[in-house]
Amino acid sequence: MVESQLRTSDVDDPRVIAVMARVPREDFLPAERRAMAYIDRAVPLSGGRALNPPLATGRLLKEAQVEAGDKVLLIGAATGYSAALLVELGAVVTAVEEEGGPEIAVPGATVKRGALHAGATDGAPYDVLFIDGAVQDVPAALVAQIAEGGRVVTGLVERGVTRLCSGRVVAGALGLVRLADIEMVVLPGFAAPERFTF
């Protein structure tokens, strides 16, 4: 995974590569899916959810630029793989997954169950918003939980294409830069607001 998928695709942060080599991805999959742990596509989980491809995870981690002690709000925790990687990078992680979503076991992370788009206000403000998948829209309720100057990484769904994005929260507003088209899991509950048309 590290040599054939990450290093060849702009995941060049040595810390990200080291934690992805160290944390066994298969430990975060049900037994019947473990053989699929290192394929470069989403792995289906229970409840209609899926684990992001390794490349998407690596790119999100690289762009998040997580430092030891950063408070990270992880949206779409799935089985906890990204949460475990963030903990290994030294982050203080609050991971949110839907009620009835996949089972999660992540030592060192606080796991909250609830609507993904609502986040976890009791731990705010966070230094990093890490949306582990693609959404049509980043809700204002999540942006409000991020500290001034805080970093945001996510995928955006635009005309059926998922795009890796990163940005910062400045004066309470989020600005995102599109970085690359990349296959990512689409998270439920993030429909873009209706736009008025004539």
Backbone bond lengths (Angstrom), bond angles and torsions (degrees), N, CA, C in turn:
res aa  C-N    CA-C-N  psi(-1)  N-CA   C-N-CA  omega(-1)  CA-C   N-CA-C  phi
1 M - - - 1.453 - - 1.529 110.55 -
2 V 1.347 116.30 -48.14 1.461 119.66 -177.10 1.517 111.14 -62.90
3 E 1.335 117.11 -49.25 1.463 120.06 -175.61 1.519 113.10 -74.87
4 S 1.345 117.41 -43.35 1.464 119.46 -172.33 1.522 114.11 -87.81
5 Q 1.356 118.37 -25.36 1.453 120.05 -175.84 1.522 113.15 -111.16
6 L 1.324 118.20 -42.59 1.455 120.07 -172.48 1.524 112.94 -84.88
7 R 1.326 116.99 -55.76 1.467 119.66 -176.52 1.528 112.29 -61.69
8 T 1.314 117.13 -29.34 1.465 119.85 -178.14 1.527 112.53 -84.61
9 S 1.332 117.44 -2.69 1.467 120.26 -173.80 1.517 112.91 -130.19
10 D 1.326 116.92 38.80 1.461 122.36 171.90 1.521 114.16 71.16
11 V 1.332 118.40 18.66 1.462 120.17 168.87 1.520 105.55 -96.69
12 D 1.344 115.27 92.61 1.463 119.72 -171.26 1.524 113.58 -120.85
13 D 1.327 117.20 11.81 1.455 120.38 176.30 1.529 107.71 -79.59
14 P 1.337 118.52 117.83 1.464 120.35 -175.86 1.527 113.30 -59.35
15 R 1.344 117.81 -33.06 1.467 119.91 179.56 1.520 111.18 -68.23
16 V 1.331 116.81 -40.57 1.468 120.98 178.18 1.522 110.07 -64.61
17 I 1.320 116.46 -45.73 1.470 120.21 179.25 1.527 110.50 -60.89
18 A 1.335 116.53 -41.63 1.470 120.30 -178.55 1.528 111.32 -63.88
19 V 1.344 118.32 -44.92 1.469 118.51 -177.95 1.522 111.32 -71.02
20 M 1.337 117.30 -33.67 1.464 119.01 178.62 1.524 111.51 -71.35
21 A 1.331 116.88 -27.00 1.469 120.23 175.06 1.528 110.94 -76.61
22 R 1.333 116.07 -28.95 1.465 121.46 -174.21 1.529 113.43 -86.36
23 V 1.331 118.40 -35.96 1.472 121.62 -175.25 1.527 109.08 -90.63
24 P 1.333 118.77 116.24 1.472 120.96 -176.47 1.535 111.17 -70.49
25 R 1.315 116.47 112.85 1.462 121.87 -178.84 1.533 111.88 -60.41
26 E 1.327 115.62 -35.04 1.473 119.55 -177.51 1.523 112.27 -63.65
27 D 1.337 117.56 -23.66 1.467 120.68 178.54 1.527 112.24 -67.01
28 F 1.323 116.89 -13.24 1.459 121.41 -177.38 1.523 112.12 -109.36
29 L 1.327 114.62 21.39 1.462 120.43 177.42 1.518 109.49 -126.67
30 P 1.352 116.93 149.60 1.466 118.63 173.79 1.524 110.23 -61.46
31 A 1.313 116.85 153.85 1.468 121.94 -175.12 1.517 112.58 -51.04
32 E 1.330 117.27 -40.81 1.471 120.48 -176.90 1.527 113.25 -72.55
33 R 1.327 117.89 -9.20 1.475 121.66 -179.68 1.521 113.12 -111.25
34 R 1.315 117.67 -1.80 1.470 119.62 -172.82 1.522 113.45 -63.88
35 A 1.305 117.99 -28.75 1.469 120.32 178.13 1.527 111.42 -65.83
36 M 1.331 116.92 -18.28 1.469 121.76 -178.95 1.532 111.97 -94.20
37 A 1.320 117.96 5.44 1.462 121.52 -169.89 1.525 113.66 -56.82
38 Y 1.315 118.06 -35.50 1.465 119.77 -171.29 1.524 113.90 -110.91
39 I 1.325 117.94 10.96 1.457 118.64 173.38 1.524 108.31 -74.23
40 D 1.318 116.85 149.73 1.461 119.24 -175.49 1.524 111.32 -92.16
41 R 1.325 114.51 60.10 1.464 120.76 170.69 1.523 107.72 -155.51
42 A 1.314 115.94 167.06 1.458 120.48 -177.16 1.531 110.41 -62.26
43 V 1.331 115.62 143.30 1.465 121.45 178.32 1.528 107.82 -107.74
44 P 1.350 118.01 119.57 1.471 120.43 -178.74 1.523 111.92 -63.09
45 L 1.341 114.37 141.45 1.460 122.19 176.62 1.523 108.39 -123.91
46 S 1.312 116.98 -170.93 1.463 120.47 179.33 1.527 110.86 -75.16
47 G 1.321 116.44 162.64 1.457 122.38 174.12 1.505 115.20 65.06
48 G 1.340 116.90 24.79 1.455 119.87 178.98 1.521 114.63 76.76
49 R 1.317 118.28 5.71 1.466 122.11 179.20 1.523 109.56 -92.72
50 A 1.330 116.08 170.60 1.457 121.39 179.70 1.524 108.90 -151.54
51 L 1.323 115.90 158.05 1.460 122.65 176.09 1.522 107.83 -92.45
52 N 1.333 116.21 131.12 1.464 121.19 -179.19 1.532 111.75 -56.66
53 P 1.324 117.31 150.57 1.472 119.21 172.18 1.534 109.99 -59.68
54 P 1.333 118.17 151.03 1.467 120.92 -179.73 1.527 113.29 -55.16
55 L 1.339 117.24 -38.59 1.461 119.73 -179.08 1.521 111.16 -62.54
56 A 1.337 117.80 -42.62 1.465 120.53 178.54 1.524 110.52 -61.93
57 T 1.330 116.82 -43.30 1.461 121.03 178.76 1.523 110.58 -60.97
58 G 1.327 116.47 -46.56 1.457 121.17 179.96 1.513 113.06 -61.17
59 R 1.328 116.81 -43.18 1.474 119.93 179.76 1.521 111.41 -67.34
60 L 1.336 117.80 -40.52 1.464 120.35 177.35 1.532 110.31 -61.09
61 L 1.341 116.55 -44.79 1.465 120.40 179.72 1.524 111.43 -62.79
62 K 1.316 116.62 -42.22 1.464 120.04 179.45 1.522 110.69 -60.69
63 E 1.335 116.48 -47.97 1.463 120.50 -176.12 1.525 112.29 -70.82
64 A 1.334 117.85 -25.81 1.466 120.79 -179.29 1.521 112.40 -69.59
65 Q 1.330 117.81 -25.02 1.468 122.82 177.90 1.539 111.51 50.17
66 V 1.329 115.37 49.32 1.459 121.09 -176.25 1.521 110.83 -70.29
67 E 1.329 115.11 132.41 1.462 122.10 175.71 1.519 109.36 -110.49
68 A 1.319 117.23 155.42 1.462 121.30 177.35 1.521 109.94 -55.52
69 G 1.323 116.42 132.15 1.454 121.75 179.99 1.510 114.91 92.07
70 D 1.337 118.48 -11.82 1.469 120.53 176.96 1.520 110.51 -61.21
71 K 1.326 116.69 136.97 1.461 121.45 172.54 1.527 107.35 -87.63
72 V 1.339 115.56 119.74 1.461 121.27 -175.61 1.528 110.04 -115.71
73 L 1.336 115.46 128.94 1.458 121.87 171.21 1.520 106.93 -97.96
74 L 1.325 115.91 110.68 1.470 122.26 -179.01 1.523 108.68 -99.94
75 I 1.313 116.07 119.39 1.462 121.92 -179.38 1.528 108.73 -105.69
76 G 1.337 116.31 125.75 1.458 120.95 -178.22 1.515 110.57 86.54
77 A 1.326 116.12 57.08 1.461 120.72 -173.08 1.522 113.48 -67.28
78 A 1.344 117.64 -20.42 1.479 121.81 -176.66 1.526 109.08 51.49
79 T 1.326 118.50 -123.04 1.474 120.68 -178.29 1.524 113.02 -92.54
80 G 1.339 117.10 -1.03 1.461 120.23 175.28 1.511 115.98 103.71
81 Y 1.338 118.71 5.79 1.463 120.39 -177.29 1.530 111.59 -61.46
82 S 1.322 117.38 -50.33 1.471 119.52 -179.81 1.519 111.04 -65.10
83 A 1.333 117.33 -36.30 1.467 120.23 176.99 1.520 110.39 -60.30
84 A 1.328 117.22 -42.73 1.466 121.10 179.52 1.528 111.10 -63.58
85 L 1.325 117.13 -39.76 1.462 120.75 178.22 1.526 110.88 -65.22
86 L 1.333 116.58 -42.64 1.468 120.74 179.12 1.528 110.90 -64.01
87 V 1.332 117.30 -40.79 1.465 121.12 176.53 1.526 109.69 -60.91
88 E 1.321 116.98 -43.04 1.477 121.05 178.95 1.524 111.52 -61.96
89 L 1.334 116.86 -29.68 1.463 120.86 177.37 1.533 111.72 -79.29
90 G 1.333 116.82 -3.04 1.455 120.77 176.10 1.512 114.75 96.95
91 A 1.340 117.26 8.54 1.460 120.69 -179.17 1.523 111.56 -77.41
92 V 1.331 114.81 155.47 1.464 123.01 170.44 1.524 104.78 -97.49
93 V 1.331 117.31 107.22 1.461 122.20 -165.60 1.524 112.35 -106.31
94 T 1.338 114.99 129.21 1.455 122.44 166.41 1.517 106.17 -111.57
95 A 1.331 116.45 114.19 1.465 122.59 -174.11 1.522 109.63 -107.24
96 V 1.331 116.86 129.95 1.466 121.89 -178.61 1.525 109.41 -112.98
97 E 1.340 115.18 130.23 1.471 121.42 174.19 1.525 107.63 -138.85
98 E 1.335 114.96 151.45 1.456 121.10 -177.41 1.521 112.30 -62.59
99 E 1.329 115.63 152.96 1.459 121.13 169.22 1.527 107.97 -58.64
100 G 1.329 116.99 133.53 1.455 120.02 -179.80 1.517 113.99 78.55
101 G 1.341 117.66 3.85 1.460 121.58 177.63 1.519 110.52 -74.47
102 P 1.337 116.77 -173.12 1.465 120.33 -178.17 1.525 112.61 -58.49
103 E 1.334 115.54 155.20 1.461 120.89 175.40 1.529 109.11 -66.60
104 I 1.334 115.95 140.61 1.462 121.06 -177.42 1.526 108.97 -127.83
105 A 1.322 115.38 132.46 1.466 120.77 173.20 1.518 107.67 -139.88
106 V 1.329 116.73 100.06 1.460 120.79 -177.17 1.525 110.01 -131.34
107 P 1.340 117.14 98.13 1.462 119.12 175.69 1.533 110.22 -57.78
108 G 1.327 115.86 133.13 1.460 119.95 177.16 1.511 114.99 92.73
109 A 1.331 118.49 -6.43 1.465 121.70 178.51 1.517 109.85 -115.80
110 T 1.324 116.44 146.23 1.458 122.30 172.89 1.517 107.33 -91.13
111 V 1.334 117.38 123.85 1.466 121.45 -178.12 1.520 109.65 -106.68
112 K 1.343 115.92 128.33 1.463 122.19 177.68 1.523 108.10 -117.09
113 R 1.331 115.68 139.94 1.461 121.48 175.71 1.521 108.95 -104.93
114 G 1.323 115.97 133.29 1.458 119.96 178.82 1.513 110.44 162.24
115 A 1.313 115.90 -172.12 1.469 121.49 -179.41 1.527 109.86 -64.11
116 L 1.318 115.85 128.01 1.467 120.12 -177.81 1.521 111.25 -59.29
117 H 1.336 116.72 -40.67 1.461 120.30 -174.98 1.535 113.15 -69.76
118 A 1.346 116.75 -12.02 1.469 120.32 -179.23 1.522 112.57 -89.49
119 G 1.323 118.05 -20.55 1.458 120.99 179.80 1.514 112.66 69.44
120 A 1.338 116.09 -145.42 1.469 122.32 -178.83 1.523 107.96 -145.68
121 T 1.323 116.31 86.88 1.461 121.63 -172.95 1.524 113.41 -63.94
122 D 1.332 117.32 -27.07 1.463 119.02 -174.92 1.523 113.61 -67.46
123 G 1.327 117.98 -17.34 1.466 120.30 178.37 1.517 113.68 -102.63
124 A 1.330 117.58 -1.55 1.468 121.89 -175.80 1.535 110.50 -70.01
125 P 1.341 118.27 154.23 1.469 126.03 2.68 1.528 112.02 -86.05
126 Y 1.331 115.19 151.62 1.459 122.75 179.29 1.528 109.77 -105.16
127 D 1.325 115.61 153.33 1.467 120.74 177.16 1.518 111.99 -81.87
128 V 1.338 115.87 -28.95 1.464 121.05 -176.00 1.533 109.32 -137.70
129 L 1.333 115.71 134.27 1.463 122.09 168.21 1.514 106.68 -105.42
130 F 1.318 116.05 117.38 1.462 122.94 -176.28 1.528 106.65 -116.56
131 I 1.328 116.85 99.09 1.466 121.03 178.78 1.522 106.69 -92.20
132 D 1.325 116.40 111.21 1.461 121.70 -171.55 1.525 111.23 -86.81
133 G 1.314 114.51 63.77 1.460 121.39 -179.57 1.511 109.20 160.09
134 A 1.327 115.62 -171.44 1.459 120.96 -178.37 1.517 109.93 -107.67
135 V 1.329 115.37 142.19 1.461 122.83 -179.39 1.527 108.22 -131.30
136 Q 1.326 115.83 157.73 1.463 118.47 175.43 1.518 111.10 -78.80
137 D 1.338 115.94 -27.10 1.453 120.44 -175.35 1.525 108.13 -154.35
138 V 1.337 116.98 142.05 1.465 121.01 173.42 1.527 106.68 -93.82
139 P 1.331 117.88 111.10 1.462 120.34 -173.67 1.525 113.08 -65.29
140 A 1.328 114.83 148.45 1.461 120.78 177.15 1.525 111.58 -58.74
141 A 1.347 117.12 -30.47 1.467 120.64 179.81 1.523 111.45 -62.70
142 L 1.331 118.09 -33.45 1.470 120.68 176.63 1.527 110.82 -77.18
143 V 1.323 116.28 -43.53 1.469 120.03 -179.94 1.529 109.92 -57.67
144 A 1.332 117.48 -38.07 1.462 122.13 -177.97 1.527 112.33 -65.67
145 Q 1.321 117.61 -16.98 1.465 121.37 -179.29 1.529 112.94 -90.90
146 I 1.339 116.28 0.43 1.461 121.11 -176.50 1.527 109.87 -103.93
147 A 1.319 115.89 137.09 1.465 121.65 -178.73 1.524 110.79 -65.30
148 E 1.311 115.98 156.58 1.464 121.13 174.49 1.530 109.61 -56.13
149 G 1.319 115.51 128.05 1.464 121.07 -177.46 1.508 113.78 82.32
150 G 1.350 116.99 0.57 1.454 121.04 -178.84 1.522 112.49 -64.51
151 R 1.319 115.31 151.44 1.463 121.68 -177.18 1.525 110.60 -92.67
152 V 1.328 115.06 147.54 1.464 121.78 179.12 1.516 108.37 -132.22
153 V 1.343 116.58 131.12 1.463 121.14 171.68 1.526 107.84 -127.97
154 T 1.304 115.89 140.59 1.460 121.39 -177.40 1.525 109.25 -165.08
155 G 1.309 114.42 172.65 1.451 120.50 164.13 1.517 107.44 -107.13
156 L 1.313 117.13 147.42 1.461 122.09 173.73 1.519 108.82 -117.12
157 V 1.325 115.75 139.21 1.463 120.95 174.84 1.521 107.27 -94.25
158 E 1.320 116.39 117.07 1.461 121.27 -179.73 1.526 108.85 -131.64
159 R 1.339 114.88 113.66 1.469 121.55 -178.60 1.523 112.08 51.87
160 G 1.337 115.52 41.68 1.459 121.16 176.32 1.510 115.29 82.90
161 V 1.340 118.01 -1.05 1.465 122.46 179.79 1.523 108.19 -107.75
162 T 1.344 117.03 137.02 1.457 120.29 176.50 1.527 109.52 -96.13
163 R 1.342 114.96 130.95 1.465 120.98 -175.19 1.531 109.75 -125.28
164 L 1.315 116.26 133.42 1.454 122.64 174.24 1.520 108.71 -72.59
165 C 1.346 116.84 131.26 1.458 122.00 -179.35 1.522 110.25 -135.09
166 S 1.319 115.51 152.23 1.459 119.97 171.57 1.519 108.15 -142.09
167 G 1.333 115.25 159.09 1.456 118.77 -179.97 1.507 111.34 -173.90
168 R 1.331 114.61 -167.28 1.463 121.98 -179.53 1.511 109.93 -137.76
169 V 1.329 113.84 157.43 1.461 120.50 173.66 1.526 107.38 -97.00
170 V 1.336 115.60 121.12 1.463 121.63 -179.94 1.521 108.04 -130.74
171 A 1.322 116.05 126.26 1.469 122.16 -178.99 1.527 111.30 52.55
172 G 1.332 115.66 37.89 1.461 121.16 177.08 1.512 115.23 78.84
173 A 1.323 117.91 1.29 1.470 121.34 179.87 1.524 109.63 -114.03
174 L 1.330 115.37 148.66 1.462 121.55 -179.62 1.523 110.43 -102.82
175 G 1.316 115.43 127.18 1.466 120.89 171.47 1.511 108.67 -113.27
176 L 1.340 117.02 127.29 1.464 121.87 -178.63 1.518 110.54 -116.42
177 V 1.334 115.45 144.31 1.458 122.74 173.60 1.519 107.85 -112.44
178 R 1.339 118.12 129.15 1.462 122.11 175.81 1.520 108.27 -77.86
179 L 1.341 116.70 127.34 1.457 120.81 -174.46 1.522 113.49 -106.74
180 A 1.330 117.46 -39.74 1.467 119.64 -175.74 1.526 109.82 -167.02
181 D 1.333 116.04 147.20 1.462 120.39 168.76 1.523 106.69 -76.39
182 I 1.335 116.17 129.63 1.463 119.83 -175.81 1.521 108.89 -152.87
183 E 1.322 116.67 143.08 1.469 120.28 177.90 1.519 109.24 -69.70
184 M 1.337 115.66 124.70 1.463 121.56 178.10 1.513 109.26 -141.01
185 V 1.324 115.53 154.96 1.455 122.07 173.69 1.528 108.27 -68.15
186 V 1.332 117.11 135.28 1.465 121.17 175.36 1.530 107.96 -89.97
187 L 1.329 115.99 123.44 1.458 121.08 -177.60 1.528 110.93 -84.06
188 P 1.337 116.68 144.54 1.466 119.97 179.00 1.527 111.72 -77.81
189 G 1.337 115.91 152.36 1.458 121.06 171.05 1.512 115.64 87.36
190 F 1.327 117.94 17.89 1.466 120.74 -177.71 1.528 111.83 -125.68
191 A 1.311 117.53 41.91 1.469 120.26 178.99 1.523 109.47 -63.77
192 A 1.325 115.38 141.95 1.466 120.12 176.82 1.519 109.44 -67.18
193 P 1.339 117.82 146.88 1.452 119.08 177.78 1.513 111.33 -62.02
194 E 1.337 116.34 148.00 1.459 120.77 177.82 1.514 110.52 -61.70
195 R 1.326 116.29 135.72 1.455 120.75 176.33 1.515 109.38 -105.31
196 F 1.324 115.87 138.89 1.460 120.33 -179.56 1.519 109.76 -71.90
197 T 1.337 116.62 132.30 1.464 120.93 175.01 1.521 108.58 -130.86
198 F 1.331 114.39 153.05 1.474 119.88 178.14 1.505 109.41 -83.60
